[in-house]
Amino acid sequence: MLDKYIVKNGKKMRYGYTTGSCAAAAAKACAIMIKTGKIIDHVTIDTPKGWTLNLEVLEPNLDAGEATCAIRKDGGDDPDNTNNMLIYGNVKLNDHEKINITGGVGVGLVTKDGLQIPKGEYAINPVPRKMIRKEVREVIGEKIGADVKIYAPEGVEIGKKTFNPRLGIIGGISILGTSGIVEPMSEEAFRESLNIELKVAVKDNKDYIVLVPGNYGEDLALNHYKIPEEKIVKTSNFIGYMLEKCVEQEVKKVLLIGHIGKMVKLAGGIFYTHSKMADGRVEILASNLAYLGAPTNMIKEIFDCVTTEAALDIIEKSPYKEVYNLLIDKCEKRANMRIYEELEVGVITFSMTKGVLAVGEKAKKMLEEI
């Protein structure tokens, strides 16, 4: 159990760790057992957040150069359907100097385009894959490789209770996580913590602030646009709420940088972007493409997509890429209407695979001033 806490709105809440951290820990523990020839009961890994986890190794088994074990998922005070389930790793060494990663029973298989993992592969996301490779390589060195299998038998049933079936991920859960850590998210407390971050960010300079829904938008702001970290504040799914708080804090200009999946919702007037509340992404995309004169067969293809990334593949092959600018224009108008133009909002959107897709007119002016 992770013994780290955060106080949100006066309530002490415990952090957890992701299925990605579990997978990396299980793989590393297996590698250690193979290299040492000894069963172990705990394993230590690093996380992208910068925290070190020391996790209990369950059901360890070592036999003829092959090891298996499990790590129990701990969601802290933000439990989801995967909380308390076992994530297993199986490792065999190879002579190819490569670390091959695959999934097994209970880990979902990607059956549609548009996700971070290609169709036909197991739903082990890029950051967990990177974590697995790092931890295993740390143990085995550079001269040999390893075949790593991640599986989770309980995931066969648990996966049915997640969004995976809608995304075309069948047969189990996804191995997820960008930071390796699960931050507790009591909604009211979480929103207030975001507001506190905003207050700190604008304390000495109210000229502008950069809002990002998540880690990828933050990375783009930092690394592509070279925006100072202290001027970047996360909104999570609470875009409307955070715009209103910017008005309260008398911020003059807001630059909103978000993934196309979030910004499509904003273009449709959806300011709380969690999928449990509202989706409509393909519908909004399709209607805007139709407005530009896209043919019926293309509109039907868009409606068959389960993610905006998949829809982008269709758009990129068409003469209707103007839809990105149309959507961003609507985002800027919607956002400015939401706060009655009491401050100026510019919007930038991007894709995981295609980079920056569109920069709004207001955003262009802001970038020149930042």
N, C-alpha and C positions, 0 to 999 in steps of 0.2 A: 504494500500500500504506500502511495506517495504521500509523504508527510510535509506537504507545502500548502500554504493557505493564502487566500486573499480576502480582504474585508471589503464587501460591497454593500453600500447603503446600511452600514452598521451590522451586517451579517457576515460571520466568518464562514468562508466556503473553501472546500478542499479541491486542489487541482487533481487531475488524473493524467493518464497517458494513452496514446492512440494505439490502434491496431497495428500501425506501422512500426511503432516502438516495440510492440510485442514481437512482431515478426523479426525485426533486427536482433532483438535480444535472444530469441529462440535460435536463430541461425548462428549467432556468435557463440552461444553456449555449446551448441553441437560441435562447432569447429574447435573449441577449447578441449572438449572431451576427446575428440579424435587425436588432436596433437599431443595431449598429455597422457592419454590412456586411462584417465580417471573420471569418475562421475563427479559432477559439481552440483551444488544446491543453490548458488546465487551467481548472477552475472551482472556486469556493469557495462552500460553503453552511454555514449554521448547523444544528445538530441540537437537538432538544428536551433532550438531555442537557447542553447548554451547550458542547459541543465544536464547533470549526470544522473542517471537512474541506476539503482541497484535493485534488481528484481529477482524474485524467487523462481528457481527452475523446478518445474513439476514434471513428473513422469519421465525422468531421464533414462535413456537406454543407449548402451554402447555395444556394438557387435560387429566384429570383422571390418573395422575401418569405416563404419557407418554409424551415425548418431542421430537420435531423435529426442526431442523434449518439447515441453509446452510452457507458455507464459500466460498467466491469467490477466485478461483485460480489466483495467480499473478506470472507470470514467469519472472518479471523484464525485463531486456534488453536481455533475452534469451528466448523469447516466443516460445512455441511449440503449437501443436494442442489443448492442454488442457487449454491454457491460457484464462483467463476470464470466464471459465465455473464454474458452481456452484456444489460443492461437499456437499451432504446432509448427515446428521446423524440423526438417530432415536434411542432413548434409552428408555428401560423399565427396572425397577429394578426387581431382582428375589431373591429367598431365598436360592440359591445354592452356594453362595460365589464365584462363577466363573464369569468371564467376557467373555461372548460368542460373537464372532465377525462373522458376515456374510455380504454378499453383497446383493444388490438389482438391480433394473433396471439401466442399463447403466454402471454397473461394470462387466467386463468380467468374464466368467467362464472358468476355465482351463480344457481343454479336452485331453491334451496329457501329457505324463510323461516327466521328465527332467527339469522342471522349479523349482523355489524355493518353489512354492506352489503345493501341491499334486493335481493330477487329480481329478476333481469333486468339487473342492472348488473355491471360488471366488478369483480373482486375486488381493488380498490385500497382499502386500509383507511383509516379516518378520519384517523389521524395523518399517513400519507404524503400524503393529499389536502391536508391543511392545510399541510404542508411545501412541496408543489408550488406551491400558490397563493401562499404567502408569498414564495418565491424568485422566481417569475415576476413577481409584482406589484412586487417591489423593482426589477426591471429596466425594466418597461414603464410604470410609473406608474399613476395612478388613472383616466385619461381614456379609455383603450382597454382592450380585452379580449384574450383569447387562447384558441385551441382547442388543447388539449394531448392528445396521444395517447401512451400508454405501451404498449410492446410488447416481447416477448422471444421470438423465434422458437424458441430452445432450450427454452423453457418448455412447449411442446406435449408433449415426451417427458418432461422432468423433472417436470412436474406429476403424471404418473402414478405417480411414486415418492414422492409426498407424501401427506398425509392428505386432500388436496382432494377426490378422488373420493368418499370416504366422507361428506364434508360437503356434497356436491351442488355442488361447484365444478368445472366441466368445462372442458377445453380448455387448461389451463395452470396456472401458478403463481399465488400471491397476492402482491401487493405489500404488505409487512408492516413492522412496527416501531413501537414506542411511544417509544423513546428515540433512534432513528436509529443506535444503536451496538450491535454484537454483543459481548457480554461472554463471554470464553472460559469453558467450563463443563466442565472435567475434573470428574467427579462427586465424587470424594473431596476434591479441592482446593476445589471449590465449597461443599460441605457444611461444610468446616472454616472457610471464609471467613465463612459465615453464623453459625457458632458464635462466631467472633471478634467479629462485630458484636453478637451477643447479650451477650457478656461486657462489652463497652464500655457497652452500653445499661443494664445492671443493676448496673454497678460501684458506684454511689453510692446506689441506691435499688432494693431488691428487692421492693417492695410489689406492683408490677404491671408487665407488659409487654404490648404489642399486637403480635400476629403477623399478617402479611398475606402471602398467596402471591405477589402481584405488584403492579404499578403502580396498577391500578384500586382495589384494596383500600387501598393507601397513600393515594391521593387522597381516598377516602371518609373515612378516619380523620382526615386532616389538615383537610379542608375542611368536612365535614359534622359530624363529632364534635369538631373542634377539639382533637385530641390532639396534644401536643407531638411534634415530629419525632424528638427524641432517644429517645422511648419506643416508637418503631415499628421493628420488625425484620422483614425479609422471610424467608419460609420457602422460596420457590419451590415445588417439588413435594414437599419433604421435611417434611411437616407432623408426622408421627410423630417423626422424628429431632429436630426442633426442640422439640417438647414434652418429649422426654426430656432435652434439654440444659437446658431451663428448670428441670427438677427438679434436675439437677446443680448449677445456679447458685443453687439455693434461692429461686427466684422464688415469691412467694406466690400471685399470681393472673395468669392469662393471658386476654386478650381476643383471640379469633381472628375476624378480619373477612375473609370470602372470597366470591368470586363463587359463585353457585348451582351452577355446573358443577363446582367443586371440592368444595363442601360436600355435594352429593348423594353424591359418592364417600365422603366422610367418614362420612355417615350409614349407609353400607353397610359400614363398617369398613375402608375403603381409606385407608391413611395415607401411601402414596407415590403421588401422584396423576398421574404422567406417563402419557399415553395409551398409550405403548409397553408399560407394565406392566399397566395395568388400566383398564377403562372402566366399563361397567355402569350408566351414568347413567340411561338411559331405563328400564332394568329396575328399578332402585331406585325411581325416580319412579313407575313403573307399579304396583309392588307396594304402595307406600304409598297410592296413590290407591285401589287395590282394597280395601285395609284400611279405608278410609273409606267404601266402598260405591259407588265410581264405577262407572258402567255399562260393559259390555263394549265397546261401540263407542268410548267415550272412551279406554279402555285401549289399544285397537287403534290409535287415532290417535296416542297417545303413543309407541307402539312404532315408528311410521312416522317419527318426528322424528329428525333427525340431530344436533340440538343441544338443550341444555336451554332456550335462549332460545326456540326454536320451540315446545317443550313448554309454556312459560309462556303463550304466546298462547292455547293451548287451555285451560289451567287458569284463566286470567283470565276466560274466558267461562262458567265453570262455577261451581256452588255448592261447590266443593271446594278453595277457596284455603286452607283450614285445613291442607292438606298442607304448607305452608311451615313452620308451627309444629311440626307433627309431625316433619318432617325436622330442624329445628333442635334440637328436644328430643333426638332420637337422636344428633345430632352432639355435643351436650354430654355425653350419657351415654357415648358411645364414647370421646370424648377423655379424660374423667375416668377411665374404666376403663383406658385405655391407660397412664396414668401412676399407676395404683393410688391415685388420689385424693390423691396426695402434694402436689398444688397444686390450685387451683380454676380450671376452664376455662369461659369463657363464649363463645358463638358468635353472630355476626351474619352474615346473608347478604344479597346484593343481586343485582340484574340490571342489565345495561348499559342497558336501555331502560326499566325500571320502578322503578329505585331500590331502596331498602331493602325487602326482602321479609319478613324476620322477624328478631326480636331474642329470643334465648333468655332464660329467666328469670334465669339466673346473669349473663348479659351485662347485663340491665337493672339489676341491683344494682351491677354494676361501674361502669356509666356514671354512676350517682349518686355514686359515690365518687371518680371520676377528676376 
